[in-house]
Amino acid sequence: MAVAFRPPKRDVLQALRSLVYPGVGGSGSTCCRCPLGAKRYLLTNSIVKLKEFQHKKVAIACNLPGTKETYLRNLEEKLTQNKLILKEELKTLLHLCESRDDVELAKTVIYRYHAENRNVTLGEYKFGPLFMRLCYELDLEESAVELIKDQMLWKY
């Protein structure tokens, strides 16, 4: 009988920090301002804002006209028909994701949205933090790291 080991979310968050900022984060190293050897964390709970994200997910799911499956099917049709992806549609999609398959669809939509809006820079909404919260909540750190490292999405 195989047992899957799943590290606590705190450990996953520290691993993400160390991937994004090598040598910084939960390494336990001292810095010149912290002579007592205190750990430095770049992302506190007030910055991650996971609770606010979860509350917004529930609110969006409750206010969605129709079902989640219908919404996802409509977005997939838009992708296949090369129709324009709107900012609000992508925001809603990121709040509706509940599984790895949903996140993969979201990644496809993100790439498409970014390709369509490559030249728009002023005042454009950044989806990166929202996607990172989603990956953190669903324990999909590989997807988060993949998107962080993608040079095509540099202003995402």
Rosetta blueprint (number, residue, H / E / L):
1 M L
2 A L
3 V L
4 A L
5 F L
6 R L
7 P L
8 P L
9 K H
10 R H
11 D H
12 V H
13 L H
14 Q H
15 A H
16 L H
17 R H
18 S H
19 L H
20 V H
21 Y L
22 P L
23 G L
24 V L
25 G L
26 G L
27 S L
28 G L
29 S L
30 T L
31 C E
32 C L
33 R L
34 C E
35 P L
36 L L
37 G L
38 A L
39 K L
40 R L
41 Y L
42 L L
43 L L
44 T L
45 N H
46 S H
47 I H
48 V H
49 K L
50 L H
51 K H
52 E H
53 F H
54 Q H
55 H H
56 K H
57 K H
58 V H
59 A H
60 I H
61 A H
62 C H
63 N H
64 L L
65 P L
66 G L
67 T L
68 K H
69 E H
70 T H
71 Y H
72 L H
73 R H
74 N H
75 L H
76 E H
77 E H
78 K H
79 L H
80 T H
81 Q L
82 N L
83 K L
84 L L
85 I L
86 L L
87 K H
88 E H
89 E H
90 L H
91 K H
92 T H
93 L H
94 L H
95 H H
96 L H
97 C L
98 E L
99 S L
100 R H
101 D H
102 D H
103 V H
104 E H
105 L H
106 A H
107 K H
108 T H
109 V H
110 I H
111 Y H
112 R H
113 Y H
114 H H
115 A H
116 E H
117 N L
118 R L
119 N L
120 V L
121 T L
122 L L
123 G L
124 E L
125 Y L
126 K L
127 F L
128 G H
129 P H
130 L H
131 F H
132 M H
133 R H
134 L H
135 C H
136 Y H
137 E H
138 L L
139 D L
140 L L
141 E H
142 E H
143 S H
144 A H
145 V H
146 E H
147 L H
148 I H
149 K H
150 D L
151 Q H
152 M H
153 L H
154 W L
155 K L
156 Y L
